[in-house]
Amino acid sequence: MALELTRNIPDPDGFYEHLVSSQRHMSDEEANCMNARLVLVLANQIGDLDTLKAAIDFAADPKADRKAA
């Protein structure tokens, strides 16, 4: 499965605001732990290892050319 890199969230600003507001009163450590839990929850939701690996690789280096991969 190819990564969906075009906007796929109906209200991206609303999503971002909810994410930010959920961490507003957290310490950096608490927010980092929440983000780690969120990544694991969303990874479980996706469920496909190839898609997850592609997403990790893209997030680590979004400018890398992966067409040959």
JOLIN-V571414 format. One record per backbone hydrogen bond with DSSP energy under -1.0 kcal/mol. CO is the residue of the C=O (numbers start at 1). NH is the residue of the N-H. E is the energy in kcal/mol with one decimal. If there is no record, write none. Layout:
co->CO nh->NH e->E
co->CO nh->NH e->E
This chain:
co->11 nh->15 e->-2.4
co->12 nh->16 e->-2.6
co->13 nh->17 e->-2.6
co->14 nh->18 e->-2.2
co->15 nh->19 e->-2.5
co->16 nh->20 e->-2.9
co->17 nh->21 e->-2.8
co->18 nh->22 e->-1.8
co->20 nh->23 e->-1.1
co->23 nh->26 e->-2.0
co->27 nh->31 e->-2.6
co->28 nh->32 e->-2.6
co->29 nh->33 e->-2.3
co->30 nh->34 e->-2.4
co->31 nh->35 e->-2.6
co->32 nh->36 e->-2.2
co->33 nh->37 e->-2.4
co->34 nh->38 e->-2.7
co->35 nh->39 e->-2.5
co->36 nh->40 e->-1.9
co->37 nh->41 e->-2.5
co->38 nh->42 e->-2.8
co->39 nh->43 e->-2.6
co->40 nh->44 e->-2.1
co->41 nh->45 e->-1.8
co->42 nh->46 e->-2.3
co->43 nh->47 e->-3.1
co->48 nh->52 e->-2.4
co->49 nh->53 e->-2.8
co->50 nh->54 e->-2.2
co->51 nh->55 e->-2.3
co->52 nh->56 e->-2.5
co->53 nh->57 e->-2.7
co->54 nh->58 e->-2.5
co->55 nh->59 e->-2.7
co->56 nh->60 e->-2.3
co->57 nh->61 e->-1.7
co->61 nh->64 e->-1.6
